[in-house]
């Protein structure tokens, strides 16, 4: 089946004009101003003359005013530009925008919108003939605008999907995946998992209404891929996301990005504002669930896929251990479990390397304009019989929610269309695809369980793959625990203890979080205390209460008064998570200071919560269930809680697998807590 000729030669022979060599394009010179798919199309259509065509007819920052003046003086201009049209209901006319020429109000000849309806649905790149009417200009706003688009020729490829599908038989699975990667703009990679993660970035084009999230370090090519593959993709880079821009402008009646594009990318999503109108998130949730949105009197349908891209801090090849959950890099408005449950796939961008110029210099492959159109055409590929055959062999796991089921099927089917468009599957590639589809949705579920353990119960997501089991892992099991966590779980330093708190962001209560309290006794002092690290006033008060208790009861706690009399105490806080902390740290402050004064570490994998009175009683706290989940997630295994809160662990709000992994001990006094935390009687002096 597979000829002995090189992959490059066979690809050229099989795909003919759709095959492109890097030397045939001029991306280095124009890649910053024109998308890749357009450059490849021009190279394929015009050959060496394409570069002169761009120089003469594409308005750049340097030539824009020259070309505008030519239009003014000569009355007609042929240019390469991106044209999008909206209907001005107030004036009763369609209005066109020429993006590169920076002409925002142009007329358009009757008939062009009938011939090219995509001009009204997000716009098209094309060869434009613009004419200038001096009489209309003199009327100054009365009547039609002076610039008219008199001719338009779209610059985009036409594709034969059946030929693409038939071509699959000429290549092995490994060869085909290499061809796909090269066509997407990547150098081929030997690691099969990495290759599939790159291909998963294509899924929003291949599948309708697929919602994908990717978080990773900077410069891994998160935005590069989709933005350069198709004119049907729009990138919203930060700024405001409003119902008018995304859905429908109620003033003009214009349909927004979600209704007019095939893929909408929220790039740098952390800097995108959804706060001006909270209805934006509600509309997004409705659309992500149903593929429809209602605004004004009408209900609209759309096939748009939504992509959310953002940066995340990493340690090695894993997210930094300072995150309470992996959705923290998103704006607060999107940290809504109902919204996030509608995300089909969460790509681990931290696994993908930073891209160098050589990584995206593909050398050869399918021309970008052709490849982008093929990916969209795969949405219409009849794949029902092939997919049912796969499900008969590898059925979805039992116990999944309806959204889980829809997500894993959508992701797996999209990857299968890419790798096996003719339906002829091979092992082990198929199993790897199905396993990855389950993992990408499992990652969403894992984070939802962390955010709301009462609502989201741990369960396995994916397909039944004989001999394999995908467990609902926590942070520790996935290697997402930071260096501070590892030390606290294995060999804490003297004066170091974990305090459990409840996060609060913008006044809203969130999940549990971990604070590392580090105390040091500095020689040559006079018994003073100081708190460092980011903190709120309630923590200052809790520290001074704990310190006053310590000063009065040193001998009872096994510490010589001289230990504190000639030293200053410095207490530092490290928050493993963002947000405001509650003041449930009094007990942790006392334990840390005693540990520092005795130069003896507390037990490993210990976490505590509770306030302290001046008499040494442990005061009850709120949010125990969320705190226990945070302790478990960070690898702690012994948790001290106020005795009055001990029963909170058995209310049903804490998942059984969490309780099974924790020893939850209730304590009523500081002395009891010290006995448990040190593993020896508190009154027994061990240092000082």
N, C-alpha and C positions, 0 to 999 in steps of 0.2 A: 504493500500500500504506500509506503513512504519511500520515495526515490532516494538514490544515493547522493544526488546533488546537494549542495549546501542549502541550509534553510533560507539564506538570502536569495539564492538563485531560484529556488522553488517559489518563494513568496512573490518574486518579480514575475515569474512565468504564470502563476495562478491568478494574480490580481491585476496584472497589466497596468493600465493607466492609474489605478488606485494605489499602486506602489510608489513610494517616494524615497529618494536618496537625500541625505542631509545636504549634500553638495548642490542639489537642485533648488534649494531654498535659500533665503537670505534673512533668517531669523535673527542673526547676530546684529544686523544693522537696524531692523525694524521691529524686533520683538517687543520693545518697550512701548510702542505706540499702536501696533496692530496685533490682534490675537493670532495665535498660531494657525488656527483653522483657516483664516482668511489668507495668510501668507501661502499656505500649501495650495489653496484653491487657485490663487493667482499664478503660482508657479506652474501648476498643472495646465491651466488654461492658456497662459501667454508665454510660458517658457522664459528665455532670457529677457524678453521685452517687459516682463512684469515689473522689474525694478524701475525702468523708465516710466512705466505707468504710474507707479506709486509716487515717484518724484514729481511728475507733472500734474497729478490729479488728486493727491491726498493732502488736505490742509493740515499742516503742522503748526506748532507754536510760532515758528519763524516765518512760514509762508501764508498763514491764515489771512492776514490783512491784505496781502498782495492779491490773493485769490478773490477776496471780497471786492476789492477794487476792480479787478478784471470783470467780475460779474456786473458791477455798477457801470463800467465804461462800455463794455461790449454787449451787455444785455443777455448774454448766454454763457453758461459755464458747465463743463463736464467734470465731475469729481467723483472720487471714491469716498463714501460716507455711510454712517449708520443713521438710518431713517426710522423714526417712530412717529405714529400718528395717534392723536386723540380727537374725540368729537367734542367741540365746543357747543353745547346745547343752547347757551345764551345767545350766541351769534348765529346758530344754525348752520355750522360748517365744520368740516374736518380741518384740523390744524396739524401740520407736520413740523418736526424738529430735525434739523441737520446737525448732528452732534459735533463733528469735527470742525465744521464751518462756523459753529456757535451761532446758528440762526434758529431761534426758538419759535418763530411764528411764520411758517411758510404755507402757501396753499398747495394743493395737489390736484392734478388733472383728473377729471371724472373718468372712471374706468380702471385706474391703477389699483384702487382699493379692492375692486371686484377681482382683478387678476392676481393680486398679492394680498390676501386678507391678513397674513401674518404681520403686515405693517401696523395693523390695529391691535395686534396681540403680542406686544413686546418689541416689535421692530425687526428690521433686517439690514444687513450690510448689502450695499449694492453700488452699481455704477449709475450715477444720478445726472440727469440733464436738468439744470436749473435755469430759469429765465427771470429777467428783471423787468418790471412794468413801471416806467417812470411816472405815468399818469396816476397809477395807484399810490405811488409814494407821495405825490403831491396832495392827495386827498387826506393824508395824515390820519390814518386810523379809520376812516370811513370807507366801507366797502372791503373788498378782499385785500389781503396783504400783498405787498409789491413783489415778493419772491414766490415763484410758482415752480413746483416740481413737475416738469413737463414729460419726463421720461424716466423709467426706472428698470434696471436689469439686475435681479438678485445675484449675488455672488455666493453660491452655496452648491454643494455637490448633490447629485441625484444618485440613489443607490438601488441595487437589486439585492434584496435580502436573500432570496433563494440561492443566488450565486454564492453569497458569503457563506451560507449554511453548507452548501455542497462542498465548498473549499476545505471545510474542516477535515474531511477524509484524507486529505493530502499530507496531514501533519500528525505527529504523535502529540500526546497531551502536553508533554514538556515543551515541545517545539511551538505548539499553539499558544501556550501561556507566554513564552518568550516573545512571540510575535505581537500578542496583545500588549505586553508591557512596553515594547519598543514603540508601538503605535500610540500608546498613551503618553509617551515622552520620557520613559524611564529606561535606564540601562538594565539589562536582564540581571536577575539575582538568583543565586543557587539555592538559597534558603526558601523552601516551598511555602512555609508559613508567611514569611515576609512578602513573597510574591502574591499570595492570596489577600493579604491586607491591602496591598496596593490596588489589586483588582476590586476589592470591596469599595474603594473610593469611587468606582465607576457606577455602583449600583443605583444611585439616584437618577442616572440617565436611563438605565436599563429597565427599571421597575417604576410604575406609576405610584405616586403617593407614598413613597418610601421616606421615612424620617430618620435621618442619620446624624449622630453626634460624634465628633472626633476632638479629643483634647490631647495635646502633645507639646513638646518644646517648640521653640521658634525654628523656622527655616527647615522644616521637614516636608515642605511642598503640599501642605494641606489645601491651600487655595489654588495653587498653580495648575493642578490637573484639570478640574472641571471648567475653570474659567477659560482655559485655552482650547477646549475641545469643541464647544458648540455655541452658536449665537443664541441658543434657547436658554442659556444660563445667565442669571443675573446675580451679581455679588453686591450685597449690602454691607459695606465695611464700616461698622460702627454707626454713630449718628442715631437718629430717631426712627423707630419703627412704629408707624401709626396705622389705624384702620384705613385711612385714606390712601396711604402709599402702598399698603399690602393688599387691600381688598377692594373697596370701592370709594371713590371720592364723591360724596353726596352732593357737592356743589356742581361739579362738571359732569358727573355720571360716568367718568372714566374708570374702567376696571384696573385694579392695581397689579402689582407684581405677581401675586399668587395666582391670579386669574389669567395672566397673560404670558407667563414663562413656564417652561417645563421643569426647571430647577431654580430654586431661590436659595442662595447661600448667605447665611448670617455670619460673616467673617468678623474676627475679633469680637465675638459675641459678648464678652465681658464689658465692652465699651458701647454696646448698643442699648439705647434707652427705650424701655417699654413703660416708663412711668407717667408719660403725659396723658395716657388714656388707658386705664386698666382693661378696657374692653378689647384691647389688642390681644392680650394673652387669652382671654375668653374666646375670641374668634379663632385664634390659632389652635386652641384645644379642640374646638368644634371641627375645624377643617382637618386636623391631623387624625381625627377619629373617623370622619365620614367622607372626606373629599369634597365637602360642600361648605359654603358659608353664606350667611344671610346678612345683608346690610341694606338698609332702606326697605323697599317693598318687595325686592326680588331675592330669590335664592339662586346662587351660582354654583356650578360644578367646575372642578379643575383637576387636572392630572398631575399638578406640580408636586415634585418631591422637595422636601425641606432639609437643608443641611446646616448644622450648627457647628462652627469651628472656633476653637479657642486655645489659649496657651495654658499650660499647667507646669508647675515646678516639679523637677524630677531629681531623684537620687540614683545615679547609675542608669538602669533601664526600667525604673519603676517610679510611680508618683511619690513625691516627698511624703514622709510620714506625718507631716503637720496638718494634713487634711482630715477633718472629721468624716467627710465622705467625698467622693470624687466628683460630685456635682457642684462643689463649692466655687470653682472658677466661673460658674455661670452667674449672670446678674440675679439679684435677689428675687425679682419677679418671676424668673423661670425656675427657681428652686421650689417648685410646686409639684408635689408627688403626682397629682392628677395630670399635669402637663407632661412630666417626665415619663410616666407610664405609657405614653403614646409614642415614645422613641423606640424605633424598631431595632436599632443597632448602635452600640457604643464602641467605636474603634479605639484601641489602645495606641494612640499616636506616639506614646513614649517608647514604644518598641521600634519605631522606624527611625533610621539615622537621618541626620541633617544632610540636605542635598548640596552637592558641589556642582559647579557648572558642568563637569563631566557626567554627572548622574542624569542630567536632563538633556544632554546632547546625544540624541538617540541614534544618529548615524543613518538608520534606514528603518522602514516600516510602512504601514498603510498611511496614506496621506491623512493629515489631521482632520481636514474637512470631511473626507469620506468616512473616517472612523467615527467621528462624532455623530454623523447622521445614521450610521449603522447601529450605534448604541441606542439611539432613540427608536430606531425601527425594531429593535429586539423587544420593545414593549408589546408589539403586535405579533410577535412570533407565536404561531400555534404550538403550544408546548404542553397541552393538557394530558395527552396520552403518555408522553415521556415522563411527566412529573408524577402521574398516578403510578407508573411502573416503579419509580424510585420509592414512593411512599409505601408500596406493598412490601418492599424489602426492608425499609428503614422507617417504620411508622413514628409519628411524634410521640413523645413521652406522655404517659398518663399524668393527670393532676395539674396540667398547665392551665392558665387562664386563657380566655378567649383572645386577649391581646398578645399573650405569649405565642399562642398558636399561629396567629396571623403574622407576627413578626418573624418567627423562625422560618415559616414557609416562604415569606416574601424574600428574605435575605438568601436563603438556600436556593430558591428557584432562580433568582437573578444571577447568582454565581454559576449555577448549572447552565443557564442560557449562554453565559460568556464562554465557559470552558467546553461545554458539550452542546453547541447550538443544534446539532443534528440528532440529539437524543441518545447518541451512542456513548454511554458512560464507561469509564475505566476505573479500576481500583489501583492504588489507594486514593486517587485524587477525589473521588466522590465522597469517601468517608471523611477526608480532610475538610471538604467543603461543608458537609453536614455538621461536623464537629465545630467548625468555626462559626457557622450560623447560630448554633445553640449558645456558644460562648459569648457572642456579641450581644445577644439578648439577655443572657444570664448576668452579664456585667450590669445591665440596667436594673435587673431585679435585685442583685446584691446591694446596690446603693439605696434602693427604695426600702429594703429591709432595715438598713442602718438608719435612714431618716425617719421611718415610721414603723417600728417593729410590731405595733399592735395591728396595723392595717395589712402589712405585707408579711406573710408567713413564708419562711424558707421552703423552697421547693426546687426541683430540678427542671431545667429548661433544655429543650433540644430534641434530638431524635434517638431512637433506640439503636445503639451501635453495639453489637455483640462484643463482649470483652472489655467494654469501656464504660466508665461511670463519671458523670460530671456532677460533682457535689457542689452545693451552694456554699462556696468558700467565703471566709471572712478575710479581713485585711491581712492578718498574720499568716494565714495559710497561703495567700497569694504573694507573699514576700513584699507587702506594701508597708512594712513596719520600719520606721526610721532608726537611726543609730541610738538616739536617746531611749527609744522604746526597748531596743535590744539590751542596752545596759541596765535599764530598770528591771527587765525581766530576768536577767542572768546574774548580774553582780553590781547592784546599785552602789554608788559612792556614799561615804558617810555624809549625812546632812541632806540626802536626796530622797524625796518621796513623791508619789503620784497622788494628786488630788483630783477628784471627779467633780465636774461642774455641769451646768446646763447653759448652752449657748443661747444668745439672744442677738438677733440681727435686725436693725431698724425697728426695734420695739417688739419684734415677734419672737416668741419662744421657739427654739429649735431643738436639735438633738443633744445628746450628752457630749461632753468634750473632756479632754485630759489636760491637766496642768502639771507640769513638773516643778515642784518646789525645791529649790536648792539653797541650803543654809550654810554659812561659813562663820566660824568664830575667829575674829582677827585679834591677834595678840597686841598688847599695848594700848588697849582702849579703856573706857570707863563705864561699861555697861549700857551703851547706847544701842539702838537698833535702827536699821534702815531697810526699806523695801525698794528693790530695783526691778526693771522689766516693765513692759506695758501693763497697766492695771487701772482699775477704777477706784474711786474713794471708798466704797464698801470694803474692799480688800485691805486698805490701810487700817480701817477700824478693826477688822477681824484680826489683823496682825498684832495691833497694840493690845487688844484684849488677851490674845494668846501669850504675848510677852509678859504682861502684868501677872497673869496666872503663873507663868514659869518662874518669875522672880520670887514669888511668894512661896512656891512649893518645891524649890530645887532639891532640898534634902530628901523629901518624900519620893522624888522621882529618881533617886540614885545618883544625883549630880552634886558635887561639892560646890558651895556658893562661890568659892574662889575662881571656879571655871568661868563664871560670867563677870565677876567683879572687875577683873583686869583685861577684859576683852570687849570688843564691839561685835554685835551680831549683824551680819548682812544677809538678807533673804532675797533671792532672785526668782522670778517667775518666767517659765517658758511655756507658752500656750501652744499645744499641738492641735491647732484649729483656730479659725478666725471668728470674731464676734465678741460680744461683751460677756464677761464671766459673772456668775453669781458668787455671793460671798460665803460659800459653804466650805471654806478652806481653813477654818480655825484649827480643827484637829490636825490637818496636815502641817500647819505652821508649828504646832507644839512638837509633833513627832520629828520634824526636820531639825528643829533647834536642839532638841535633846540628843539626836543622833550626831549632830555636829559637835556638841560639847563633849560627848563621850568618845568621839572619833570612831564610832562603830556603826556600820551600815544596818539598815533595816532589812527585813526579809525580802528576797527577790520576788518579783511578780506581784507586788502588793499595791493596792490602791485604797484610798480612804475618802470618806466624805462626812461632813458634820461640823456644826458650829461648836464653840467652846464657851462656857460661862466662866466668870471669875472664880467660881467655886469648883471648877473642874468637871462639871456635868456636860455630857455631849447632847447638844440640841438637835432635834429632828430637822429634816430638810425636805425639799420638794424634788420631784423628777427622778426618783430612785431608779425606775425602770430604764429610763434613757441613760442614766449614769452607768448602770450595770452593763448595758449593751456597749457603751464606749469602752469600759474596762476590758470586756471580752475581746472587742475588736482590736485593741492595742496589746493583747497578749497577757494582760494581768489575770491572775487566777485566784488570789485571796483578796476579798473586798471587805473592809470594815465599814459598817453603817451604824447610825444611831439605833439603839435597841428599839425605839418606837417605830423605826422604819423597817425593821426586819421582816415584818409581815408583808410589806409592799412587794417583796420579791416573788410572792406566791399569788399575786392577783390575776395572773393570766396575761399581763401586759408584756412579760418577758418571755421570749421564745424558749421552748424546752431545751433546745440544743445549747442555748446560752447558759441557762441555769445548770445544766449538766456539766459545763466546763468551768464553773465558778464555785468557790467556797465563800458563801456570804455569811459573815459573822456579825451579830449585833453587839455593840458595846455601850455601856451606860456612863462610864467615867474615863478620864484621861488615863488613870492607872491601868484599867482593864485594856485600853487600847495599846498602851505601851507593852504590856505583857504579850499581847498577840503580835504586835509589830516587831518586837525584838526576839521573841521566843524565849524569854526568861523573865522572872519576877521583876516588876518595876522597881521595887524597893531595894534591889540588890545593886550596889554601886559597882560599875564596871569600868569606870574611867574618871578623868578629871584631875 
